[in-house]
Amino acid sequence: MRIDHREKDMENHDRGLDYDLPRLLHRRGMLKLVAGVGLAGTGLITLGACASDGDAAHATQTTDTAGGEIPEETSGPYPGDGSNGANVLTQSGIVRSDITSSFGSSTTKAEGVPLSVTMTINDFAKNNSPLAGGAVYLWHCDREGRYSLYSQGVTNENYLRGVQETDDQGQVKFSTIFPACYSGRWPHIHFEVYPSLAKATSSANKIATSQLALPEATAKAVYATSGYEQSISNLSRVSLKSDMVFSDGYDLQMPTVEGDSANGYQLRFSCAV
């Protein structure tokens, strides 16, 4: 894919739609085909899913997915995992919990409303037992809707990207900021899961890729604060049902988020891979 680094305004920021859409439609079509076969043969199929902590009632809105795998999603055009240009995973310093600042040649800090992220990863093949010793690579855009390493003005930054090893409970924690809503996409966070920290150096080794859909009420509260002004209009032009990733279902990709804009938010999410 050709990345256009000459974006002149935020309306043109997400040039990745042309890249993502055909691949996404192909994947969605395959899921529907598999679902159809499963329904015809067994009367029940469990689509891969991921449930937010404390949101079991919400999760029951779809087929029984309590033990299902997380749905695979596009990594988008700005993954930084070596699959499309830069590979931040090989850089010294990428394994960290606080991802608000760049590391290496730059120490620029991404400004925004604080967001702490706690994720629990379970092993689907082992009866959803905790995936201990795995790794999670998490990344998202900044307050202006830009992706470090790719977007104009931040190509020399690597903030809002980081890797953590899962502990004995399959848990990882990140300190970051609440991402913007840029033109064409619902507010979201990307992540990849790897079988081990040693393997978290190339996208070729990942075992799952997905995205978190951030709650609308929280997003609106954040975007009412200074620095997020452009996100207000962008959010008004997109919905979860129209978003290219979440339009076919988002309930089980929405985390639990608590807190407030003055003191920051706490996000919790658990899934099986």
VEXBA-246591 format. One line per 10 residues: number of its first residue (from 1); their letters; for each residue x, y, z of N, C-alpha, C, O. Coordinates in steps of 0.001 Angstrom, whole numbers. Example, Ala and Ser with C-alpha at 12.3 -4.5 7.8 and 13.67 -1.06 7.14 Angstrom:
<rs>
1) AS) 13190 -5690 7800 12300 -4500 7800 13200 -3300 7800 14236 -3319 8465 | 12850 -2250 7080 13670 -1060 7140 12900 30 7870 13409 1138 8039
</rs>
This chain:
<rs>
1) MRIDHREKDM) 832 -1204 0 0 0 0 861 1246 0 1912 1273 639 | 434 2264 -700 1139 3532 -741 581 4441 340 -606 4768 327 | 1429 4850 1275 1014 5768 2329 1255 7200 1870 2371 7550 1484 | 225 8023 1910 349 9426 1523 728 10249 2742 -84 10455 3644 | 1966 10714 2761 2447 11507 3894 2240 12999 3671 2779 13820 4413 | 1456 13356 2643 1276 14772 2345 -124 15241 2703 -639 16182 2099 | -738 14599 3672 -2084 14977 4069 -2089 16460 4448 -1217 16919 5186 | -3070 17200 3941 -3111 18638 4193 -4075 19015 5299 -4008 20117 5843 | -4971 18100 5630 -5869 18401 6730 -6397 17106 7301 -6195 16037 6726 | -7075 17200 8434 -7507 15994 9124 -8621 15269 8387 -8844 14084 8633
11) ENHDRGLDYD) -9330 15952 7488 -10359 15277 6722 -9760 14203 5830 -10423 13223 5492 | -8491 14397 5447 -7820 13437 4579 -6906 12510 5356 -6126 11758 4772 | -7005 12567 6677 -6048 11834 7495 -6075 10339 7247 -5019 9745 7026 | -7239 9704 7275 -7294 8247 7240 -7381 7744 5813 -8431 7280 5369 | -6274 7837 5099 -6228 7329 3746 -6279 5805 3726 -6309 5198 2656 | -6290 5192 4896 -6281 3739 4984 -7588 3091 4597 -7615 1869 4451 | -8683 3829 4420 -9952 3207 4078 -9859 2457 2748 -10396 1358 2607 | -9175 3060 1780 -9023 2379 499 -8260 1078 653 -8505 99 -53 | -7338 1094 1583 -6534 -100 1832 -7321 -1149 2611 -7267 -2339 2301 | -8048 -694 3620 -8726 -1616 4530 -9991 -2217 3962 -10249 -3404 4162
21) LPRLLHRRGM) -10799 -1418 3246 -12154 -1820 2937 -12257 -3124 2161 -13021 -3996 2575 | -11523 -3313 1044 -11675 -4581 331 -11273 -5783 1163 -11880 -6849 1060 | -10233 -5610 2002 -9806 -6718 2845 -10840 -7008 3923 -11096 -8163 4262 | -11434 -5938 4460 -12424 -6090 5514 -13677 -6765 4982 -14223 -7663 5623 | -14139 -6331 3799 -15331 -6933 3218 -15108 -8405 2913 -16008 -9226 3088 | -13908 -8735 2459 -13601 -10137 2200 -13681 -10945 3484 -14238 -12043 3499 | -13113 -10393 4584 -13133 -11119 5846 -14541 -11268 6371 -14911 -12338 6856 | -15346 -10199 6284 -16718 -10257 6756 -17511 -11288 5962 -18317 -12032 6522 | -17271 -11324 4642 -17974 -12292 3823 -17655 -13715 4223 -18537 -14574 4247 | -16392 -13967 4538 -15996 -15305 4949 -16632 -15686 6274 -17032 -16834 6469
31) LKLVAGVGLA) -16727 -14711 7198 -17373 -14997 8482 -18824 -15381 8285 -19319 -16306 8929 | -19524 -14663 7379 -20919 -14982 7132 -21060 -16361 6509 -21993 -17097 6830 | -20135 -16716 5617 -20167 -18023 5003 -19974 -19118 6027 -20707 -20107 6033 | -18980 -18946 6905 -18730 -19928 7948 -19918 -20040 8884 -20297 -21137 9294 | -20508 -18888 9223 -21666 -18896 10109 -22819 -19651 9494 -23515 -20401 10178 | -23028 -19453 8177 -24110 -20143 7503 -23932 -21641 7530 -24884 -22385 7765 | -22685 -22091 7285 -22410 -23522 7321 -22647 -24087 8712 -23233 -25157 8875 | -22174 -23338 9722 -22334 -23805 11096 -23787 -23910 11493 -24177 -24862 12168 | -24608 -22932 11081 -26011 -22945 11448 -26739 -24091 10778 -27626 -24710 11366 | -26357 -24367 9538 -27024 -25438 8821 -26664 -26790 9393 -27492 -27700 9421
41) GTGLITLGAC) -25419 -26925 9854 -24964 -28230 10295 -25249 -28532 11746 -25444 -29696 12097 | -25281 -27519 12608 -25396 -27807 14030 -26511 -27042 14727 -26884 -27370 15853 | -27037 -26031 14063 -28081 -25236 14689 -27518 -24169 15600 -28274 -23366 16146 | -26184 -24141 15783 -25572 -23145 16656 -24124 -22978 16273 -23409 -23959 16066 | -23694 -21744 16178 -22280 -21469 15952 -21859 -20351 16873 -22608 -19395 17076 | -20684 -20456 17425 -20149 -19414 18295 -19148 -18597 17503 -18049 -19064 17206 | -19527 -17389 17165 -18584 -16491 16496 -17586 -16001 17511 -17924 -15795 18677 | -16329 -15810 17065 -15294 -15305 17959 -15742 -14001 18575 -16312 -13147 17895 | -15484 -13845 19873 -15931 -12629 20526 -15076 -12321 21718 -14320 -13164 22200 | -15203 -11110 22185 -14444 -10626 23325 -15374 -9840 24216 -16032 -8910 23752
51) ASDGDAAHAT) -15443 -10196 25496 -16394 -9545 26401 -15684 -8619 27360 -14609 -8939 27866 | -16285 -7471 27609 -15710 -6532 28558 -15993 -6992 29972 -17041 -7576 30247 | -15037 -6721 30887 -15204 -7102 32279 -16491 -6509 32826 -16802 -5347 32567 | -17238 -7300 33581 -18434 -6807 34232 -19558 -6494 33278 -20475 -5756 33638 | -19520 -7036 32054 -20534 -6719 31061 -21174 -7972 30512 -21500 -8032 29327 | -21359 -8973 31352 -21888 -10249 30907 -23285 -10110 30336 -23605 -10758 29340 | -24125 -9282 30938 -25482 -9115 30452 -25484 -8540 29045 -26288 -8939 28203 | -24579 -7602 28796 -24456 -7001 27479 -24007 -8045 26474 -24457 -8034 25328 | -23123 -8951 26890 -22575 -9948 25984 -23633 -10937 25525 -23488 -11514 24448 | -24683 -11156 26292 -25689 -12147 25937 -26578 -11697 24804 -27476 -12438 24402
61) QTTDTAGGEI) -26364 -10520 24279 -27166 -10050 23158 -26833 -10799 21882 -27595 -10718 20919 | -25726 -11524 21837 -25382 -12308 20671 -25343 -13775 21047 -25596 -14139 22196 | -25020 -14633 20055 -24916 -16061 20300 -23944 -16323 21441 -23047 -15516 21679 | -24103 -17423 22141 -23269 -17740 23295 -21796 -17651 22925 -21288 -18510 22205 | -21114 -16639 23403 -19714 -16413 23061 -18834 -16337 24293 -17706 -15850 24228 | -19347 -16817 25412 -18581 -16704 26649 -17210 -17337 26528 -16250 -16869 27139 | -17110 -18430 25720 -15826 -19088 25566 -15258 -18899 24183 -14350 -19629 23787 | -15770 -17932 23431 -15356 -17753 22049 -14070 -16981 21895 -13599 -16328 22825 | -13513 -17067 20709 -12298 -16321 20386 -12638 -14908 19945 -13730 -14642 19443 | -11694 -14018 20138 -11902 -12631 19745 -12050 -12536 18222 -11334 -13229 17500
71) PEETSGPYPG) -12954 -11702 17720 -13096 -11534 16273 -11860 -10867 15681 -11351 -9892 16232 | -11397 -11377 14595 -10235 -10810 13920 -10644 -9539 13189 -11663 -9510 12499 | -9839 -8485 13344 -10100 -7219 12674 -8857 -6760 11929 -7757 -7253 12180 | -9037 -5818 11015 -7910 -5249 10296 -6983 -4492 11251 -7440 -3875 12213 | -5703 -4545 10978 -4745 -3773 11782 -4659 -2336 11293 -4020 -1497 11926 | -5312 -2049 10149 -5291 -698 9604 -3983 -399 8889 -3078 -1233 8884 | -3874 766 8292 -2688 1106 7503 -1495 1608 8304 -426 1839 7739 | -1665 1781 9630 -588 2357 10431 -175 1460 11600 -82 1936 12731 | 71 186 11348 327 -747 12454 1685 -617 13122 1812 -861 14322 | 2696 -236 12363 4031 -123 12957 4604 -1452 13380 5490 -1498 14233
81) DGSNGANVLT) 4116 -2541 12799 4571 -3882 13169 5381 -4568 12073 5635 -5772 12129 | 5783 -3779 11073 6568 -4323 9981 5748 -4803 8808 6307 -5111 7755 | 4423 -4875 8961 3580 -5360 7866 3287 -4265 6847 2862 -4557 5729 | 3510 -3018 7219 3302 -1896 6312 4264 -766 6679 3877 232 7287 | 5508 -951 6297 6507 74 6598 7225 -171 7903 7739 -1262 8146 | 7259 849 8743 8052 812 9980 7707 -357 10888 6564 -810 10946 | 8736 -836 11601 8531 -1898 12595 9074 -1424 13936 10260 -1575 14228 | 8189 -846 14748 8582 -335 16056 8850 -1476 17039 9482 -1270 18075 | 8377 -2658 16719 8503 -3801 17628 9948 -4246 17828 10259 -4921 18809 | 10820 -3876 16916 12228 -4259 17031 13069 -3194 17727 14269 -3383 17926
91) QSGIVRSDIT) 12449 -2080 18095 13190 -979 18693 13320 -1149 20207 12367 -1526 20889 | 14502 -867 20708 14740 -944 22140 13903 106 22854 13992 1293 22542 | 13100 -322 23798 12245 599 24527 10772 389 24276 9940 975 24969 | 10426 -442 23295 9023 -662 22965 8290 -1433 24061 7077 -1286 24210 | 9010 -2252 24831 8373 -2997 25923 8242 -2052 27110 9222 -1780 27803 | 7039 -1557 27342 6811 -553 28379 5321 -484 28694 4481 -879 27886 | 5017 17 29865 3632 159 30286 3094 1553 29979 1950 1696 29547 | 3913 2584 30199 3500 3955 29915 3869 4283 28471 5051 4368 28135 | 2873 4466 27623 3130 4682 26200 2840 6120 25759 2753 6398 24563 | 2693 7017 26710 2330 8390 26359 3460 9151 25673 3197 10088 24920
101) SSFGSSTTKA) 4710 8766 25920 5843 9479 25334 6547 8643 24280 6475 7414 24287 | 7236 9336 23366 8097 8644 22424 9345 8177 23168 9647 8675 24252 | 10055 7240 22597 11303 6758 23200 12379 6715 22119 12075 6748 20926 | 13625 6643 22541 14727 6643 21586 15225 8047 21349 15654 8718 22288 | 15176 8509 20100 15707 9825 19756 14773 10963 20137 15175 12126 20093 | 13532 10655 20510 12576 11687 20893 11912 11323 22216 11725 10148 22531 | 11564 12344 22978 10853 12122 24243 9547 12923 24268 9011 13227 25334 | 9051 13255 23084 7804 14005 22972 6660 13247 23635 6494 12044 23433 | 5877 13968 24425 4744 13353 25117 3440 13714 24421 3199 14874 24086 | 2611 12712 24211 1296 12937 23614 369 13503 24679 215 12911 25747
111) EGVPLSVTMT) -243 14632 24399 -1131 15278 25353 -2558 14770 25181 -2976 14411 24080 | -3300 14746 26292 -4689 14314 26221 -5195 13852 27564 -4446 13832 28541 | -6455 13480 27624 -7065 12982 28853 -6475 11617 29187 -6492 10723 28342 | -5952 11435 30402 -5316 10157 30774 -6278 8975 30675 -7461 9079 30998 | -5732 7851 30221 -6497 6609 30108 -5618 5448 30544 -4563 5210 29956 | -6046 4728 31567 -5327 3515 31968 -6062 2324 31375 -7289 2256 31434 | -5327 1401 30813 -5892 246 30116 -5455 -1040 30812 -4260 -1285 30977 | -6413 -1853 31215 -6125 -3170 31784 -6803 -4216 30906 -8025 -4216 30758 | -6007 -5100 30329 -6537 -6151 29454 -6194 -7514 30022 -5090 -7727 30523 | -7131 -8427 29942 -6916 -9806 30356 -7072 -10707 29139 -8123 -10726 28500
121) INDFAKNNSP) -6026 -11446 28827 -6011 -12314 27654 -6088 -13774 28103 -5287 -14224 28922 | -7046 -14497 27565 -7218 -15912 27891 -6906 -16793 26692 -6980 -16350 25546 | -6556 -18043 26964 -6177 -19010 25932 -7392 -19858 25566 -7808 -20722 26339 | -7951 -19614 24404 -9156 -20317 23957 -8937 -21825 23868 -9834 -22603 24193 | -7749 -22241 23429 -7450 -23667 23241 -7275 -24404 24568 -7267 -25634 24607 | -7135 -23644 25649 -6948 -24260 26958 -8086 -23871 27901 -7864 -23470 29044 | -9311 -24001 27387 -10512 -23725 28178 -10522 -22321 28776 -10982 -22104 29897 | -10006 -21383 28003 -9990 -19978 28421 -9208 -19727 29702 -9539 -18825 30472 | -8192 -20511 29923 -7304 -20246 31048 -6438 -19039 30696 -6249 -18754 29513 | -5907 -18325 31684 -5108 -17135 31400 -3922 -17430 30474 -3230 -18435 30638
131) LAGGAVYLWH) -3704 -16554 29514 -2563 -16692 28617 -1356 -16054 29292 -1027 -14896 29031 | -706 -16809 30154 477 -16310 30861 1690 -16357 29935 1863 -17309 29174 | 2518 -15332 30005 3737 -15317 29203 3516 -14948 27759 4426 -15092 26943 | 2319 -14471 27414 2070 -13968 26073 2463 -12502 26011 3126 -11997 26917 | 2062 -11818 24951 2388 -10394 24828 1293 -9669 24065 660 -10232 23172 | 1083 -8426 24426 101 -7582 23751 800 -6322 23235 1496 -5631 23979 | 600 -6041 21959 1065 -4791 21352 -162 -3914 21159 -1108 -4304 20475 | -148 -2736 21756 -1288 -1814 21707 -861 -499 21085 226 4 21368 | -1727 65 20226 -1431 1363 19624 -2726 2079 19232 -3766 1447 19043 | -2645 3401 19115 -3802 4196 18690 -3336 5584 18286 -2161 5921 18437
141) CDREGRYSLY) -4258 6390 17772 -3917 7741 17325 -3819 8698 18515 -4222 8362 19629 | -3285 9881 18266 -3141 10877 19325 -4364 11791 19396 -5377 11522 18750 | -4278 12850 20164 -5407 13752 20377 -5810 14466 19089 -6955 14895 18945 | -4874 14591 18161 -5147 15246 16879 -5578 14250 15809 -5865 14646 14679 | -5627 12974 16146 -6018 11960 15176 -4867 11435 14338 -5092 10791 13314 | -3641 11701 14757 -2459 11276 14000 -1866 9997 14587 -1945 9750 15790 | -1270 9190 13702 -569 7984 14133 937 8222 14055 1459 8585 13001 | 1626 8018 15163 3077 8158 15150 3676 7215 14111 3111 6167 13799 | 4816 7609 13590 5571 6894 12555 5024 7117 11147 5754 6930 10174 | 3753 7514 11017 3117 7600 9702 2576 8982 9346 2806 9456 8233
151) SQGVTNENYL) 1877 9627 10242 1148 10848 9906 2052 12072 9824 3066 12167 10516 | 1661 12999 8967 2430 14224 8789 2606 14944 10114 1637 15177 10836 | 3835 15292 10429 4146 15991 11667 4597 15087 12790 5184 15569 13759 | 4339 13771 12693 4741 12857 13769 5439 11606 13226 5463 10566 13885 | 6001 11717 12028 6699 10569 11450 7949 10202 12242 8412 9064 12173 | 8500 11157 12995 9688 10888 13807 9344 10545 15254 10233 10418 16095 | 8056 10396 15539 7610 10015 16881 7187 8543 16897 6822 7976 15867 | 7243 7938 18087 6745 6564 18227 5871 6419 19479 5723 5330 20035 | 5299 7552 19904 4438 7503 21080 3124 6764 20796 2763 6520 19644 | 2422 6414 21884 1140 5715 21835 1259 4354 21159 358 3901 20453
161) RGVQETDDQG) 2409 3715 21403 2670 2346 20955 3482 1663 22048 4424 2247 22584 | 3119 436 22375 3873 -273 23394 3506 -1733 23483 2442 -2158 23033 | 4411 -2495 24076 4227 -3946 24251 4361 -4284 25726 5232 -3759 26420 | 3492 -5163 26196 3588 -5676 27559 3427 -7188 27567 2668 -7748 26776 | 4150 -7843 28470 4034 -9289 28635 2895 -9596 29594 2758 -8937 30625 | 2079 -10586 29267 975 -10957 30152 1513 -11673 31388 2432 -12487 31299 | 920 -11357 32548 1356 -11985 33787 670 -13335 33982 57 -13851 33047 | 759 -13910 35164 184 -15232 35419 -1333 -15247 35259 -1925 -16306 35047 | -1964 -14077 35361 -3409 -13969 35181 -3790 -13561 33756 -4954 -13290 33461 | -2786 -13525 32886 -3040 -13138 31502 -3275 -11650 31332 -3882 -11224 30350
171) QVKFSTIFPA) -2803 -10864 32272 -3131 -9442 32312 -1962 -8546 31898 -798 -8834 32176 | -2315 -7447 31222 -1345 -6401 30887 -1975 -5059 31228 -3198 -4924 31256 | -1118 -4060 31488 -1612 -2724 31806 -818 -1681 31025 400 -1781 30877 | -1542 -677 30531 -922 430 29809 -1439 1754 30357 -2594 1859 30771 | -579 2755 30354 -971 4122 30661 -859 4911 29370 200 4933 28742 | -1957 5565 28966 -1963 6268 27699 -2911 7462 27778 -3209 7948 28868 | -3378 7929 26641 -4380 8996 26601 -5583 8502 25812 -5493 7520 25076 | -6698 9181 25968 -7892 8836 25204 -7677 9299 23761 -7371 10470 23538 | -7832 8406 22779 -7577 8779 21386 -8672 9658 20797 -9795 9695 21300 | -8331 10362 19730 -9271 11227 19031 -10249 10401 18201 -10086 9193 18026
181) CYSGRWPHIH) -11256 11081 17704 -12110 10530 16653 -11707 11251 15377 -11940 12452 15244 | -11106 10530 14439 -10733 11173 13188 -11747 10821 12106 -12545 9898 12269 | -11711 11545 11025 -12715 11427 9972 -12827 10005 9432 -11837 9412 9003 | -14041 9470 9459 -14297 8170 8854 -14280 6984 9781 -14677 5891 9377 | -13826 7159 11035 -13742 6031 11958 -14315 6378 13323 -14214 7511 13794 | -14926 5357 13952 -15366 5480 15336 -14124 5451 16234 -13144 4796 15880 | -14129 6134 17377 -12971 6098 18281 -12612 4663 18654 -13473 3880 19053 | -11336 4332 18520 -10946 2933 18700 -9495 2810 19131 -8716 3760 19050 | -9154 1611 19592 -7790 1251 19968 -7446 -65 19290 -8238 -1008 19309 | -6267 -126 18695 -5794 -1348 18039 -4966 -2201 18999 -4311 -1675 19898
191) FEVYPSLAKA) -4997 -3512 18804 -4051 -4358 19537 -3816 -5676 18819 -4668 -6178 18085 | -2636 -6212 19056 -2261 -7533 18547 -1802 -8384 19724 -1229 -7870 20685 | -2055 -9672 19644 -1625 -10606 20688 -575 -11540 20097 -725 -12048 18986 | 490 -11753 20864 1582 -12622 20456 1748 -13768 21457 1395 -13618 22626 | 2280 -14911 21012 2414 -16061 21912 3431 -15861 23024 3369 -16529 24056 | 4373 -14939 22815 5394 -14662 23835 6019 -13307 23560 5859 -12750 22474 | 6721 -12786 24534 7406 -11508 24370 8509 -11628 23318 8744 -10697 22548 | 9175 -12767 23291 10247 -12982 22320 9725 -12974 20887 10442 -12596 19961 | 8467 -13395 20711 7874 -13449 19383 7262 -12113 18963 6910 -11931 17797 | 7134 -11185 19898 6484 -9905 19609 7446 -8927 18944 7644 -7809 19422
201) TSSANKIATS) 8033 -9359 17849 8968 -8528 17109 8587 -8391 15640 9203 -7618 14907 | 7574 -9137 15209 7146 -9109 13814 5688 -9523 13719 5248 -10426 14430 | 4943 -8869 12848 3526 -9192 12675 3323 -10628 12212 2238 -11188 12372 | 4357 -11223 11642 4242 -12603 11169 3991 -13577 12312 3516 -14690 12085 | 4302 -13172 13528 4164 -14054 14684 2870 -13849 15473 2600 -14608 16405 | 2084 -12868 15133 888 -12563 15933 -143 -13683 15821 -228 -14370 14804 | -920 -13851 16882 -1961 -14879 16888 -3359 -14266 16882 -4343 -14989 16726 | -3462 -12964 17045 -4754 -12289 16980 -4553 -10798 16754 -3588 -10208 17240 | -5476 -10198 16011 -5496 -8757 15787 -6923 -8274 15953 -7838 -8856 15369 | -7134 -7234 16727 -8502 -6734 16882 -8493 -5266 17276 -7440 -4633 17346
211) QLALPEATAK) -9689 -4732 17532 -9845 -3333 17901 -10887 -3205 19004 -11821 -4002 19088 | -10717 -2198 19842 -11691 -1880 20878 -12503 -669 20444 -11944 338 20007 | -13821 -769 20566 -14704 353 20273 -14948 1123 21565 -15440 554 22539 | -14614 2389 21585 -14742 3158 22813 -16174 3672 22994 -16813 4065 22018 | -16685 3674 24234 -18073 4056 24497 -18375 5500 24091 -17554 6396 24291 | -19544 5708 23529 -19930 7025 23029 -20002 8078 24128 -19503 9191 23956 | -20620 7735 25258 -20773 8716 26332 -19420 9190 26844 -19228 10377 27110 | -18483 8254 26981 -17144 8623 27437 -16452 9494 26405 -15817 10491 26749 | -16575 9116 25136 -15939 9881 24070 -16464 11318 24044 -15684 12260 23906 | -17758 11485 24173 -18337 12827 24149 -17824 13669 25318 -17559 14860 25156
221) AVYATSGYEQ) -17685 13057 26487 -17183 13782 27655 -15735 14216 27435 -15360 15340 27768 | -14927 13320 26874 -13527 13641 26607 -13418 14732 25552 -12630 15666 25699 | -14209 14615 24487 -14087 15548 23374 -14604 16950 23705 -14422 17886 22926 | -15233 17083 24840 -15672 18407 25300 -14529 19162 25969 -14683 20329 26329 | -13382 18501 26138 -12235 19136 26785 -11307 19765 25746 -11381 19453 24558 | -10452 20637 26205 -9545 21375 25325 -8585 20439 24584 -8007 19523 25170 | -8434 20690 23296 -7513 19924 22471 -8181 18888 21603 -7588 18410 20636 | -9412 18532 21937 -10140 17501 21186 -11246 18102 20306 -12129 17376 19849 | -11207 19396 20070 -12318 20079 19397 -12714 19431 18068 -13903 19285 17782 | -11739 19046 17265 -12070 18490 15951 -12784 17145 16056 -13496 16749 15133
231) SISNLSRVSL) -12601 16440 17170 -13238 15137 17345 -14755 15259 17489 -15485 14314 17189 | -15228 16417 17947 -16669 16601 18133 -17399 16472 16802 -18370 15724 16696 | -16935 17196 15786 -17588 17127 14477 -17362 15780 13809 -18257 15266 13138 | -16177 15202 13983 -15909 13892 13387 -16823 12825 13969 -17337 11977 13239 | -17029 12865 15289 -17893 11885 15931 -19338 12035 15488 -20063 11045 15393 | -19762 13259 15216 -21147 13494 14798 -21444 12919 13419 -22609 12754 13057 | -20397 12608 12641 -20592 12108 11282 -20389 10606 11149 -20407 10078 10037 | -20194 9908 12271 -19987 8462 12218 -20750 7818 13356 -21032 8464 14365 | -21082 6561 13202 -21752 5812 14261 -21157 4415 14302 -20469 3996 13371 | -21422 3704 15372 -20943 2327 15466 -21537 1475 14354 -20885 560 13851
241) KSDMVFSDGY) -22757 1770 13976 -23422 978 12933 -22928 1312 11535 -23110 522 10609 | -22309 2464 11372 -21782 2824 10054 -20274 2624 9952 -19716 2647 8855 | -19622 2431 11081 -18172 2259 11075 -17779 1012 10297 -18438 -22 10408 | -16714 1102 9514 -16311 -2 8645 -15871 -1245 9405 -15913 -2344 8853 | -15455 -1099 10647 -15025 -2243 11443 -16145 -2767 12333 -16350 -3978 12423 | -16862 -1880 12981 -17835 -2287 13994 -19266 -2420 13485 -20164 -2761 14255 | -19494 -2155 12198 -20860 -2145 11678 -21548 -3504 11745 -22777 -3565 11766 | -20790 -4584 11778 -21414 -5915 11818 -21512 -6461 13245 -21825 -7636 13438 | -21252 -5632 14225 -21349 -6056 15616 -20219 -5472 16432 -19055 -5546 16038 | -20558 -4894 17563 -19541 -4226 18372 -19706 -4477 19864 -18829 -4115 20649
251) DLQMPTVEGD) -20811 -5087 20269 -21074 -5255 21697 -19918 -5913 22437 -19549 -5493 23534 | -19348 -6951 21827 -18311 -7714 22515 -16910 -7169 22267 -15915 -7798 22627 | -16841 -5991 21646 -15550 -5325 21473 -15527 -3980 22201 -14639 -3156 21988 | -16516 -3781 23058 -16588 -2535 23796 -16202 -2768 25256 -16871 -3529 25955 | -15156 -2137 25714 -14686 -2341 27085 -15534 -1588 28105 -16368 -752 27759 | -15297 -1907 29347 -15864 -1134 30450 -14946 54 30713 -13739 -121 30879 | -15506 1258 30753 -14707 2457 31005 -15354 3250 32132 -16549 3542 32089 | -14567 3595 33134 -15031 4388 34265 -14095 5570 34486 -12945 5556 34046 | -14601 6593 35172 -13776 7744 35491 -14401 9036 35020 -15605 9099 34772 | -13579 10076 34895 -14055 11364 34414 -12911 12098 33723 -11742 11741 33871
261) SANGYQLRFS) -13269 13119 32974 -12286 13843 32169 -11271 14595 33009 -10146 14824 32563 | -11654 14984 34222 -10741 15746 35078 -9646 14870 35659 -8499 15299 35780 | -9998 13641 36020 -9042 12750 36681 -8569 11593 35826 -7677 10846 36228 | -9155 11436 34653 -8770 10343 33781 -9748 9179 33846 -10634 9131 34699 | -9563 8244 32925 -10465 7103 32811 -9714 5787 32984 -8509 5702 32747 | -10458 4762 33403 -9915 3421 33567 -10685 2466 32653 -11901 2325 32778 | -9989 1831 31759 -10583 901 30793 -10212 -520 31179 -9058 -802 31503 | -11206 -1428 31145 -10960 -2837 31433 -11579 -3682 30328 -12671 -3395 29837 | -10852 -4735 29948 -11299 -5562 28825 -10698 -6955 28954 -9545 -7100 29360 | -11468 -7974 28613 -10936 -9333 28627 -11405 -10076 27398 -12497 -9815 26892
271) CAV) -10596 -10997 26912 -10956 -11750 25710 -10170 -13050 25631 -9235 -13268 26402 | -10550 -13900 24708 -9866 -15168 24472 -9261 -15168 23075 -9866 -14657 22132 | -8083 -15733 22944 -7411 -15813 21641 -6967 -17250 21364 -6382 -17525 20316
</rs>
